[in-house]
Amino acid sequence: MQTQWQKIGGIAAFFEAFAYIVGFSVMLTVLQPAGGASATPEQQLGHVLSMSALFKAWNIVIYVVFGAVLAVLVIALHARLASGAEMLMRVASAFGLIWSGLVIATGMIANVGLSTVAKLYVEDPRSATVAWRTLNAVQEGLGGGVELVGGLWVILVSVVALRLSALPRSLNYVGIATGTAGVLTLIPPLGELGAVFGIGQIVWFVWLGIVLISPPAALGPGREGAAIGTVP
């Protein structure tokens, strides 16, 4: 059962990386209005509304499904690491599940809000734009821009795995660096680190997925200490 959960966790990690790639790709291409960064807020909203079906599908993948699959990965990592550091993993997994809930909520708010804004846009584009920007601020606070909770989860999981030699050391360092970038997005001038967090997450999730689906023997000596409940 433990091995099965690890494989499920590995597949979940691969999906999380895929969701990030989809998120970045669509955001930087299809969802960019004709004027790019120079487009007015009204033009940006009009562009989003012109492809609202795609935008909603995009939100479902990168937020709702991402959050649901994240919960599976959180549980899989907890099962792997908790026996070697029970209390710290309880804290880590709590942050992971909170992040999962916040991400799901972000996607649902975005899609419901878009439907409301679309109706308002027909009557008053300016008021609709104000409402859209307010909605975006709520999304950013929940986790669309500030990556505090996700960053803390990645850091704590990486610290536990590093202590227990349960995952490759280099992977843990990538996790700590990525998580730190996420935590620092809490500081307004450092909000752009969200992109660093996202790119780092792609690397971390792919590498983590490979580790989780690989047979224990393939990881080398000392890699499975936490998984079998021993501390080096």
C-alpha angles and dihedrals in degrees: 000000000000091000091048091053091050091054091048088050090051092053089048090052091052090052092051090055090047091052091053091050091049090047095053094041097051094041093052096043123020097026094050111105120229092262094050114203090350093062115114119247089252091053092047092052092045090053092050092048091050089064100029094143091058091044092053092047089049091052091049092054100042098038117017100035091034090055094047093049090044089062089057091051092048091055092046092052091045090054090050099047110023098085090062098043108013102169096043091048090051088058092044094049091047089057090045094053092044088053089050091054094046093051093050090048091050092056095045092049090049094053097043090044092050091057091052093046091049091059092047092047091064091059103032120007093186094054090044090054091051090050091048093052091048090051090050090053090055091049092049091051093049093054110289090109109002106068098185098125096043091046092053091050093051092046095049094046090048093048092051092046090048092052092048098039085233096138132028110288094232091052090054092051090051088051094050092048092046093046091049090054088052094050091049091059084079087077107079097222089052097051091114088070085081087084090052089050091051095049091045089051091055090055093043095048094047093047091044091050091053091051095047096050094043119097112256092247090059092061096065131234118328096015097108101047096114094042092062095038101256128124118214 
